[in-house]
Amino acid sequence: MSRVVLDTDILSEVLAGRDANVAARARAYRESQGHYTFTVIAVVEIVRGLRRAGASARAEAFIASLAHHEVLPLDSEAATLAGEIDASLSARGRPVGLADILVAAIAHRHRLPVVSGNEAHFGYIRDAGYEITIDNWRR
């Protein structure tokens, strides 16, 4: 299985084990790659969500697990691209949340597909001319 970037929605499902399709694909990915690949944006969103829910033990366990995964950074090239994507989407009347734009820019920078259930937002980015492949593990 090739490297992909897990978006926060899919990573959340992997951590919670809610969806059988996602769990099976995640297991195959981890067996193939030895870890999960996601962005610093997913780290922010997961920690924020767990802390807001009062799930401190789960937040600490997730933070401790980061050393065992590939966490892609937001560098200046991806940040610049994110600004361009955001401006392009706004000009098209298709604004998307900043987190999705940042994930898309990081994935694009690393030339990796994004695994997400949010096909609409990532589809808008692709339709704006940015090469991004979307894979939905829920199917």
Phi and psi in radians as a Rosetta constraint file:
Dihedral C 1 N 2 CA 2 C 2 CIRCULARHARMONIC -1.329 0.35
Dihedral N 2 CA 2 C 2 N 3 CIRCULARHARMONIC 2.756 0.35
Dihedral C 2 N 3 CA 3 C 3 CIRCULARHARMONIC -1.105 0.35
Dihedral N 3 CA 3 C 3 N 4 CIRCULARHARMONIC 2.480 0.35
Dihedral C 3 N 4 CA 4 C 4 CIRCULARHARMONIC -2.478 0.35
Dihedral N 4 CA 4 C 4 N 5 CIRCULARHARMONIC 2.903 0.35
Dihedral C 4 N 5 CA 5 C 5 CIRCULARHARMONIC -1.859 0.35
Dihedral N 5 CA 5 C 5 N 6 CIRCULARHARMONIC 2.114 0.35
Dihedral C 5 N 6 CA 6 C 6 CIRCULARHARMONIC -1.415 0.35
Dihedral N 6 CA 6 C 6 N 7 CIRCULARHARMONIC 2.159 0.35
Dihedral C 6 N 7 CA 7 C 7 CIRCULARHARMONIC -1.306 0.35
Dihedral N 7 CA 7 C 7 N 8 CIRCULARHARMONIC 2.866 0.35
Dihedral C 7 N 8 CA 8 C 8 CIRCULARHARMONIC -1.034 0.35
Dihedral N 8 CA 8 C 8 N 9 CIRCULARHARMONIC -0.685 0.35
Dihedral C 8 N 9 CA 9 C 9 CIRCULARHARMONIC -1.099 0.35
Dihedral N 9 CA 9 C 9 N 10 CIRCULARHARMONIC -0.711 0.35
Dihedral C 9 N 10 CA 10 C 10 CIRCULARHARMONIC -1.280 0.35
Dihedral N 10 CA 10 C 10 N 11 CIRCULARHARMONIC -0.743 0.35
Dihedral C 10 N 11 CA 11 C 11 CIRCULARHARMONIC -1.040 0.35
Dihedral N 11 CA 11 C 11 N 12 CIRCULARHARMONIC -0.688 0.35
Dihedral C 11 N 12 CA 12 C 12 CIRCULARHARMONIC -1.053 0.35
Dihedral N 12 CA 12 C 12 N 13 CIRCULARHARMONIC -0.734 0.35
Dihedral C 12 N 13 CA 13 C 13 CIRCULARHARMONIC -1.192 0.35
Dihedral N 13 CA 13 C 13 N 14 CIRCULARHARMONIC -0.645 0.35
Dihedral C 13 N 14 CA 14 C 14 CIRCULARHARMONIC -1.062 0.35
Dihedral N 14 CA 14 C 14 N 15 CIRCULARHARMONIC -0.812 0.35
Dihedral C 14 N 15 CA 15 C 15 CIRCULARHARMONIC -1.153 0.35
Dihedral N 15 CA 15 C 15 N 16 CIRCULARHARMONIC -0.637 0.35
Dihedral C 15 N 16 CA 16 C 16 CIRCULARHARMONIC -1.526 0.35
Dihedral N 16 CA 16 C 16 N 17 CIRCULARHARMONIC -0.369 0.35
Dihedral C 16 N 17 CA 17 C 17 CIRCULARHARMONIC 1.158 0.35
Dihedral N 17 CA 17 C 17 N 18 CIRCULARHARMONIC 0.626 0.35
Dihedral C 17 N 18 CA 18 C 18 CIRCULARHARMONIC -1.427 0.35
Dihedral N 18 CA 18 C 18 N 19 CIRCULARHARMONIC -0.566 0.35
Dihedral C 18 N 19 CA 19 C 19 CIRCULARHARMONIC -2.027 0.35
Dihedral N 19 CA 19 C 19 N 20 CIRCULARHARMONIC 2.158 0.35
Dihedral C 19 N 20 CA 20 C 20 CIRCULARHARMONIC -1.093 0.35
Dihedral N 20 CA 20 C 20 N 21 CIRCULARHARMONIC -0.698 0.35
Dihedral C 20 N 21 CA 21 C 21 CIRCULARHARMONIC -1.117 0.35
Dihedral N 21 CA 21 C 21 N 22 CIRCULARHARMONIC -0.791 0.35
Dihedral C 21 N 22 CA 22 C 22 CIRCULARHARMONIC -1.103 0.35
Dihedral N 22 CA 22 C 22 N 23 CIRCULARHARMONIC -0.764 0.35
Dihedral C 22 N 23 CA 23 C 23 CIRCULARHARMONIC -1.061 0.35
Dihedral N 23 CA 23 C 23 N 24 CIRCULARHARMONIC -0.745 0.35
Dihedral C 23 N 24 CA 24 C 24 CIRCULARHARMONIC -1.155 0.35
Dihedral N 24 CA 24 C 24 N 25 CIRCULARHARMONIC -0.786 0.35
Dihedral C 24 N 25 CA 25 C 25 CIRCULARHARMONIC -1.146 0.35
Dihedral N 25 CA 25 C 25 N 26 CIRCULARHARMONIC -0.686 0.35
Dihedral C 25 N 26 CA 26 C 26 CIRCULARHARMONIC -1.123 0.35
Dihedral N 26 CA 26 C 26 N 27 CIRCULARHARMONIC -0.734 0.35
Dihedral C 26 N 27 CA 27 C 27 CIRCULARHARMONIC -1.069 0.35
Dihedral N 27 CA 27 C 27 N 28 CIRCULARHARMONIC -0.790 0.35
Dihedral C 27 N 28 CA 28 C 28 CIRCULARHARMONIC -1.111 0.35
Dihedral N 28 CA 28 C 28 N 29 CIRCULARHARMONIC -0.707 0.35
Dihedral C 28 N 29 CA 29 C 29 CIRCULARHARMONIC -1.116 0.35
Dihedral N 29 CA 29 C 29 N 30 CIRCULARHARMONIC -0.817 0.35
Dihedral C 29 N 30 CA 30 C 30 CIRCULARHARMONIC -1.131 0.35
Dihedral N 30 CA 30 C 30 N 31 CIRCULARHARMONIC -0.670 0.35
Dihedral C 30 N 31 CA 31 C 31 CIRCULARHARMONIC -1.108 0.35
Dihedral N 31 CA 31 C 31 N 32 CIRCULARHARMONIC -0.658 0.35
Dihedral C 31 N 32 CA 32 C 32 CIRCULARHARMONIC -1.301 0.35
Dihedral N 32 CA 32 C 32 N 33 CIRCULARHARMONIC -0.782 0.35
Dihedral C 32 N 33 CA 33 C 33 CIRCULARHARMONIC -1.725 0.35
Dihedral N 33 CA 33 C 33 N 34 CIRCULARHARMONIC -0.393 0.35
Dihedral C 33 N 34 CA 34 C 34 CIRCULARHARMONIC 1.529 0.35
Dihedral N 34 CA 34 C 34 N 35 CIRCULARHARMONIC -0.054 0.35
Dihedral C 34 N 35 CA 35 C 35 CIRCULARHARMONIC -2.935 0.35
Dihedral N 35 CA 35 C 35 N 36 CIRCULARHARMONIC 3.037 0.35
Dihedral C 35 N 36 CA 36 C 36 CIRCULARHARMONIC -1.702 0.35
Dihedral N 36 CA 36 C 36 N 37 CIRCULARHARMONIC 2.693 0.35
Dihedral C 36 N 37 CA 37 C 37 CIRCULARHARMONIC -2.058 0.35
Dihedral N 37 CA 37 C 37 N 38 CIRCULARHARMONIC 2.158 0.35
Dihedral C 37 N 38 CA 38 C 38 CIRCULARHARMONIC -2.635 0.35
Dihedral N 38 CA 38 C 38 N 39 CIRCULARHARMONIC 3.104 0.35
Dihedral C 38 N 39 CA 39 C 39 CIRCULARHARMONIC -1.821 0.35
Dihedral N 39 CA 39 C 39 N 40 CIRCULARHARMONIC 2.896 0.35
Dihedral C 39 N 40 CA 40 C 40 CIRCULARHARMONIC -1.067 0.35
Dihedral N 40 CA 40 C 40 N 41 CIRCULARHARMONIC -0.439 0.35
Dihedral C 40 N 41 CA 41 C 41 CIRCULARHARMONIC -1.139 0.35
Dihedral N 41 CA 41 C 41 N 42 CIRCULARHARMONIC -0.736 0.35
Dihedral C 41 N 42 CA 42 C 42 CIRCULARHARMONIC -1.089 0.35
Dihedral N 42 CA 42 C 42 N 43 CIRCULARHARMONIC -0.656 0.35
Dihedral C 42 N 43 CA 43 C 43 CIRCULARHARMONIC -1.047 0.35
Dihedral N 43 CA 43 C 43 N 44 CIRCULARHARMONIC -0.838 0.35
Dihedral C 43 N 44 CA 44 C 44 CIRCULARHARMONIC -0.992 0.35
Dihedral N 44 CA 44 C 44 N 45 CIRCULARHARMONIC -0.861 0.35
Dihedral C 44 N 45 CA 45 C 45 CIRCULARHARMONIC -1.182 0.35
Dihedral N 45 CA 45 C 45 N 46 CIRCULARHARMONIC -0.695 0.35
Dihedral C 45 N 46 CA 46 C 46 CIRCULARHARMONIC -1.177 0.35
Dihedral N 46 CA 46 C 46 N 47 CIRCULARHARMONIC -0.859 0.35
Dihedral C 46 N 47 CA 47 C 47 CIRCULARHARMONIC -1.080 0.35
Dihedral N 47 CA 47 C 47 N 48 CIRCULARHARMONIC -0.776 0.35
Dihedral C 47 N 48 CA 48 C 48 CIRCULARHARMONIC -1.014 0.35
Dihedral N 48 CA 48 C 48 N 49 CIRCULARHARMONIC -0.824 0.35
Dihedral C 48 N 49 CA 49 C 49 CIRCULARHARMONIC -1.111 0.35
Dihedral N 49 CA 49 C 49 N 50 CIRCULARHARMONIC -0.766 0.35
Dihedral C 49 N 50 CA 50 C 50 CIRCULARHARMONIC -1.171 0.35
Dihedral N 50 CA 50 C 50 N 51 CIRCULARHARMONIC -0.734 0.35
Dihedral C 50 N 51 CA 51 C 51 CIRCULARHARMONIC -1.140 0.35
Dihedral N 51 CA 51 C 51 N 52 CIRCULARHARMONIC -0.741 0.35
Dihedral C 51 N 52 CA 52 C 52 CIRCULARHARMONIC -1.106 0.35
Dihedral N 52 CA 52 C 52 N 53 CIRCULARHARMONIC -0.558 0.35
Dihedral C 52 N 53 CA 53 C 53 CIRCULARHARMONIC -1.434 0.35
Dihedral N 53 CA 53 C 53 N 54 CIRCULARHARMONIC -0.060 0.35
Dihedral C 53 N 54 CA 54 C 54 CIRCULARHARMONIC 1.315 0.35
Dihedral N 54 CA 54 C 54 N 55 CIRCULARHARMONIC 0.352 0.35
Dihedral C 54 N 55 CA 55 C 55 CIRCULARHARMONIC -1.661 0.35
Dihedral N 55 CA 55 C 55 N 56 CIRCULARHARMONIC 1.117 0.35
Dihedral C 55 N 56 CA 56 C 56 CIRCULARHARMONIC -1.063 0.35
Dihedral N 56 CA 56 C 56 N 57 CIRCULARHARMONIC -0.727 0.35
Dihedral C 56 N 57 CA 57 C 57 CIRCULARHARMONIC -1.109 0.35
Dihedral N 57 CA 57 C 57 N 58 CIRCULARHARMONIC -0.728 0.35
Dihedral C 57 N 58 CA 58 C 58 CIRCULARHARMONIC -1.163 0.35
Dihedral N 58 CA 58 C 58 N 59 CIRCULARHARMONIC -0.659 0.35
Dihedral C 58 N 59 CA 59 C 59 CIRCULARHARMONIC -1.113 0.35
Dihedral N 59 CA 59 C 59 N 60 CIRCULARHARMONIC -0.779 0.35
Dihedral C 59 N 60 CA 60 C 60 CIRCULARHARMONIC -1.127 0.35
Dihedral N 60 CA 60 C 60 N 61 CIRCULARHARMONIC -0.692 0.35
Dihedral C 60 N 61 CA 61 C 61 CIRCULARHARMONIC -1.120 0.35
Dihedral N 61 CA 61 C 61 N 62 CIRCULARHARMONIC -0.734 0.35
Dihedral C 61 N 62 CA 62 C 62 CIRCULARHARMONIC -1.102 0.35
Dihedral N 62 CA 62 C 62 N 63 CIRCULARHARMONIC -0.819 0.35
Dihedral C 62 N 63 CA 63 C 63 CIRCULARHARMONIC -1.043 0.35
Dihedral N 63 CA 63 C 63 N 64 CIRCULARHARMONIC -0.752 0.35
Dihedral C 63 N 64 CA 64 C 64 CIRCULARHARMONIC -1.112 0.35
Dihedral N 64 CA 64 C 64 N 65 CIRCULARHARMONIC -0.527 0.35
Dihedral C 64 N 65 CA 65 C 65 CIRCULARHARMONIC -1.352 0.35
Dihedral N 65 CA 65 C 65 N 66 CIRCULARHARMONIC -0.237 0.35
Dihedral C 65 N 66 CA 66 C 66 CIRCULARHARMONIC -1.025 0.35
Dihedral N 66 CA 66 C 66 N 67 CIRCULARHARMONIC -0.565 0.35
Dihedral C 66 N 67 CA 67 C 67 CIRCULARHARMONIC -1.141 0.35
Dihedral N 67 CA 67 C 67 N 68 CIRCULARHARMONIC -0.288 0.35
Dihedral C 67 N 68 CA 68 C 68 CIRCULARHARMONIC -1.739 0.35
Dihedral N 68 CA 68 C 68 N 69 CIRCULARHARMONIC 0.095 0.35
Dihedral C 68 N 69 CA 69 C 69 CIRCULARHARMONIC -2.205 0.35
Dihedral N 69 CA 69 C 69 N 70 CIRCULARHARMONIC 2.922 0.35
Dihedral C 69 N 70 CA 70 C 70 CIRCULARHARMONIC -1.670 0.35
Dihedral N 70 CA 70 C 70 N 71 CIRCULARHARMONIC 1.927 0.35
Dihedral C 70 N 71 CA 71 C 71 CIRCULARHARMONIC -1.878 0.35
Dihedral N 71 CA 71 C 71 N 72 CIRCULARHARMONIC 1.955 0.35
Dihedral C 71 N 72 CA 72 C 72 CIRCULARHARMONIC -1.421 0.35
Dihedral N 72 CA 72 C 72 N 73 CIRCULARHARMONIC 2.331 0.35
Dihedral C 72 N 73 CA 73 C 73 CIRCULARHARMONIC -1.466 0.35
Dihedral N 73 CA 73 C 73 N 74 CIRCULARHARMONIC 2.892 0.35
Dihedral C 73 N 74 CA 74 C 74 CIRCULARHARMONIC -1.694 0.35
Dihedral N 74 CA 74 C 74 N 75 CIRCULARHARMONIC 1.794 0.35
Dihedral C 74 N 75 CA 75 C 75 CIRCULARHARMONIC -1.724 0.35
Dihedral N 75 CA 75 C 75 N 76 CIRCULARHARMONIC 3.121 0.35
Dihedral C 75 N 76 CA 76 C 76 CIRCULARHARMONIC -1.128 0.35
Dihedral N 76 CA 76 C 76 N 77 CIRCULARHARMONIC -0.586 0.35
Dihedral C 76 N 77 CA 77 C 77 CIRCULARHARMONIC -1.151 0.35
Dihedral N 77 CA 77 C 77 N 78 CIRCULARHARMONIC -0.795 0.35
Dihedral C 77 N 78 CA 78 C 78 CIRCULARHARMONIC -1.176 0.35
Dihedral N 78 CA 78 C 78 N 79 CIRCULARHARMONIC -0.652 0.35
Dihedral C 78 N 79 CA 79 C 79 CIRCULARHARMONIC -1.121 0.35
Dihedral N 79 CA 79 C 79 N 80 CIRCULARHARMONIC -0.726 0.35
Dihedral C 79 N 80 CA 80 C 80 CIRCULARHARMONIC -1.099 0.35
Dihedral N 80 CA 80 C 80 N 81 CIRCULARHARMONIC -0.794 0.35
Dihedral C 80 N 81 CA 81 C 81 CIRCULARHARMONIC -1.068 0.35
Dihedral N 81 CA 81 C 81 N 82 CIRCULARHARMONIC -0.711 0.35
Dihedral C 81 N 82 CA 82 C 82 CIRCULARHARMONIC -1.051 0.35
Dihedral N 82 CA 82 C 82 N 83 CIRCULARHARMONIC -0.729 0.35
Dihedral C 82 N 83 CA 83 C 83 CIRCULARHARMONIC -1.069 0.35
Dihedral N 83 CA 83 C 83 N 84 CIRCULARHARMONIC -0.713 0.35
Dihedral C 83 N 84 CA 84 C 84 CIRCULARHARMONIC -1.166 0.35
Dihedral N 84 CA 84 C 84 N 85 CIRCULARHARMONIC -0.741 0.35
Dihedral C 84 N 85 CA 85 C 85 CIRCULARHARMONIC -1.081 0.35
Dihedral N 85 CA 85 C 85 N 86 CIRCULARHARMONIC -0.811 0.35
Dihedral C 85 N 86 CA 86 C 86 CIRCULARHARMONIC -1.047 0.35
Dihedral N 86 CA 86 C 86 N 87 CIRCULARHARMONIC -0.784 0.35
Dihedral C 86 N 87 CA 87 C 87 CIRCULARHARMONIC -1.109 0.35
Dihedral N 87 CA 87 C 87 N 88 CIRCULARHARMONIC -0.728 0.35
Dihedral C 87 N 88 CA 88 C 88 CIRCULARHARMONIC -1.104 0.35
Dihedral N 88 CA 88 C 88 N 89 CIRCULARHARMONIC -0.768 0.35
Dihedral C 88 N 89 CA 89 C 89 CIRCULARHARMONIC -1.166 0.35
Dihedral N 89 CA 89 C 89 N 90 CIRCULARHARMONIC -0.694 0.35
Dihedral C 89 N 90 CA 90 C 90 CIRCULARHARMONIC -1.088 0.35
Dihedral N 90 CA 90 C 90 N 91 CIRCULARHARMONIC -0.731 0.35
Dihedral C 90 N 91 CA 91 C 91 CIRCULARHARMONIC -1.108 0.35
Dihedral N 91 CA 91 C 91 N 92 CIRCULARHARMONIC -0.510 0.35
Dihedral C 91 N 92 CA 92 C 92 CIRCULARHARMONIC -1.521 0.35
Dihedral N 92 CA 92 C 92 N 93 CIRCULARHARMONIC -0.058 0.35
Dihedral C 92 N 93 CA 93 C 93 CIRCULARHARMONIC 1.302 0.35
Dihedral N 93 CA 93 C 93 N 94 CIRCULARHARMONIC 0.453 0.35
Dihedral C 93 N 94 CA 94 C 94 CIRCULARHARMONIC -2.183 0.35
Dihedral N 94 CA 94 C 94 N 95 CIRCULARHARMONIC 1.021 0.35
Dihedral C 94 N 95 CA 95 C 95 CIRCULARHARMONIC -1.114 0.35
Dihedral N 95 CA 95 C 95 N 96 CIRCULARHARMONIC 2.507 0.35
Dihedral C 95 N 96 CA 96 C 96 CIRCULARHARMONIC -2.263 0.35
Dihedral N 96 CA 96 C 96 N 97 CIRCULARHARMONIC 2.641 0.35
Dihedral C 96 N 97 CA 97 C 97 CIRCULARHARMONIC -1.005 0.35
Dihedral N 97 CA 97 C 97 N 98 CIRCULARHARMONIC 2.550 0.35
Dihedral C 97 N 98 CA 98 C 98 CIRCULARHARMONIC -1.024 0.35
Dihedral N 98 CA 98 C 98 N 99 CIRCULARHARMONIC -0.661 0.35
Dihedral C 98 N 99 CA 99 C 99 CIRCULARHARMONIC -1.030 0.35
Dihedral N 99 CA 99 C 99 N 100 CIRCULARHARMONIC -0.794 0.35
Dihedral C 99 N 100 CA 100 C 100 CIRCULARHARMONIC -1.137 0.35
Dihedral N 100 CA 100 C 100 N 101 CIRCULARHARMONIC -0.664 0.35
Dihedral C 100 N 101 CA 101 C 101 CIRCULARHARMONIC -1.119 0.35
Dihedral N 101 CA 101 C 101 N 102 CIRCULARHARMONIC -0.749 0.35
Dihedral C 101 N 102 CA 102 C 102 CIRCULARHARMONIC -1.134 0.35
Dihedral N 102 CA 102 C 102 N 103 CIRCULARHARMONIC -0.755 0.35
Dihedral C 102 N 103 CA 103 C 103 CIRCULARHARMONIC -1.074 0.35
Dihedral N 103 CA 103 C 103 N 104 CIRCULARHARMONIC -0.782 0.35
Dihedral C 103 N 104 CA 104 C 104 CIRCULARHARMONIC -1.068 0.35
Dihedral N 104 CA 104 C 104 N 105 CIRCULARHARMONIC -0.740 0.35
Dihedral C 104 N 105 CA 105 C 105 CIRCULARHARMONIC -1.147 0.35
Dihedral N 105 CA 105 C 105 N 106 CIRCULARHARMONIC -0.722 0.35
Dihedral C 105 N 106 CA 106 C 106 CIRCULARHARMONIC -1.135 0.35
Dihedral N 106 CA 106 C 106 N 107 CIRCULARHARMONIC -0.777 0.35
Dihedral C 106 N 107 CA 107 C 107 CIRCULARHARMONIC -1.088 0.35
Dihedral N 107 CA 107 C 107 N 108 CIRCULARHARMONIC -0.772 0.35
Dihedral C 107 N 108 CA 108 C 108 CIRCULARHARMONIC -1.067 0.35
Dihedral N 108 CA 108 C 108 N 109 CIRCULARHARMONIC -0.754 0.35
Dihedral C 108 N 109 CA 109 C 109 CIRCULARHARMONIC -1.020 0.35
Dihedral N 109 CA 109 C 109 N 110 CIRCULARHARMONIC -0.644 0.35
Dihedral C 109 N 110 CA 110 C 110 CIRCULARHARMONIC -1.656 0.35
Dihedral N 110 CA 110 C 110 N 111 CIRCULARHARMONIC 0.032 0.35
Dihedral C 110 N 111 CA 111 C 111 CIRCULARHARMONIC 0.976 0.35
Dihedral N 111 CA 111 C 111 N 112 CIRCULARHARMONIC 0.827 0.35
Dihedral C 111 N 112 CA 112 C 112 CIRCULARHARMONIC -2.116 0.35
Dihedral N 112 CA 112 C 112 N 113 CIRCULARHARMONIC 2.523 0.35
Dihedral C 112 N 113 CA 113 C 113 CIRCULARHARMONIC -1.166 0.35
Dihedral N 113 CA 113 C 113 N 114 CIRCULARHARMONIC 2.714 0.35
Dihedral C 113 N 114 CA 114 C 114 CIRCULARHARMONIC -1.833 0.35
Dihedral N 114 CA 114 C 114 N 115 CIRCULARHARMONIC 2.267 0.35
Dihedral C 114 N 115 CA 115 C 115 CIRCULARHARMONIC -1.705 0.35
Dihedral N 115 CA 115 C 115 N 116 CIRCULARHARMONIC 1.996 0.35
Dihedral C 115 N 116 CA 116 C 116 CIRCULARHARMONIC -2.713 0.35
Dihedral N 116 CA 116 C 116 N 117 CIRCULARHARMONIC 2.603 0.35
Dihedral C 116 N 117 CA 117 C 117 CIRCULARHARMONIC -1.499 0.35
Dihedral N 117 CA 117 C 117 N 118 CIRCULARHARMONIC -0.162 0.35
Dihedral C 117 N 118 CA 118 C 118 CIRCULARHARMONIC -1.583 0.35
Dihedral N 118 CA 118 C 118 N 119 CIRCULARHARMONIC 1.141 0.35
Dihedral C 118 N 119 CA 119 C 119 CIRCULARHARMONIC -1.151 0.35
Dihedral N 119 CA 119 C 119 N 120 CIRCULARHARMONIC -0.494 0.35
Dihedral C 119 N 120 CA 120 C 120 CIRCULARHARMONIC -1.115 0.35
Dihedral N 120 CA 120 C 120 N 121 CIRCULARHARMONIC -0.929 0.35
Dihedral C 120 N 121 CA 121 C 121 CIRCULARHARMONIC -1.090 0.35
Dihedral N 121 CA 121 C 121 N 122 CIRCULARHARMONIC -0.814 0.35
Dihedral C 121 N 122 CA 122 C 122 CIRCULARHARMONIC -1.207 0.35
Dihedral N 122 CA 122 C 122 N 123 CIRCULARHARMONIC -0.507 0.35
Dihedral C 122 N 123 CA 123 C 123 CIRCULARHARMONIC -1.146 0.35
Dihedral N 123 CA 123 C 123 N 124 CIRCULARHARMONIC -0.688 0.35
Dihedral C 123 N 124 CA 124 C 124 CIRCULARHARMONIC -1.058 0.35
Dihedral N 124 CA 124 C 124 N 125 CIRCULARHARMONIC -0.711 0.35
Dihedral C 124 N 125 CA 125 C 125 CIRCULARHARMONIC -1.133 0.35
Dihedral N 125 CA 125 C 125 N 126 CIRCULARHARMONIC -0.794 0.35
Dihedral C 125 N 126 CA 126 C 126 CIRCULARHARMONIC -1.101 0.35
Dihedral N 126 CA 126 C 126 N 127 CIRCULARHARMONIC -0.746 0.35
Dihedral C 126 N 127 CA 127 C 127 CIRCULARHARMONIC -1.143 0.35
Dihedral N 127 CA 127 C 127 N 128 CIRCULARHARMONIC -0.376 0.35
Dihedral C 127 N 128 CA 128 C 128 CIRCULARHARMONIC -1.413 0.35
Dihedral N 128 CA 128 C 128 N 129 CIRCULARHARMONIC 0.010 0.35
Dihedral C 128 N 129 CA 129 C 129 CIRCULARHARMONIC 1.833 0.35
Dihedral N 129 CA 129 C 129 N 130 CIRCULARHARMONIC 0.148 0.35
Dihedral C 129 N 130 CA 130 C 130 CIRCULARHARMONIC -1.717 0.35
Dihedral N 130 CA 130 C 130 N 131 CIRCULARHARMONIC 2.183 0.35
Dihedral C 130 N 131 CA 131 C 131 CIRCULARHARMONIC -1.210 0.35
Dihedral N 131 CA 131 C 131 N 132 CIRCULARHARMONIC 1.905 0.35
Dihedral C 131 N 132 CA 132 C 132 CIRCULARHARMONIC -2.582 0.35
Dihedral N 132 CA 132 C 132 N 133 CIRCULARHARMONIC 2.307 0.35
Dihedral C 132 N 133 CA 133 C 133 CIRCULARHARMONIC -1.773 0.35
Dihedral N 133 CA 133 C 133 N 134 CIRCULARHARMONIC 2.387 0.35
Dihedral C 133 N 134 CA 134 C 134 CIRCULARHARMONIC -2.021 0.35
Dihedral N 134 CA 134 C 134 N 135 CIRCULARHARMONIC 2.296 0.35
Dihedral C 134 N 135 CA 135 C 135 CIRCULARHARMONIC -2.229 0.35
Dihedral N 135 CA 135 C 135 N 136 CIRCULARHARMONIC 2.272 0.35
Dihedral C 135 N 136 CA 136 C 136 CIRCULARHARMONIC -1.904 0.35
Dihedral N 136 CA 136 C 136 N 137 CIRCULARHARMONIC 1.873 0.35
Dihedral C 136 N 137 CA 137 C 137 CIRCULARHARMONIC -1.277 0.35
Dihedral N 137 CA 137 C 137 N 138 CIRCULARHARMONIC -0.093 0.35
Dihedral C 137 N 138 CA 138 C 138 CIRCULARHARMONIC -1.284 0.35
Dihedral N 138 CA 138 C 138 N 139 CIRCULARHARMONIC -0.310 0.35
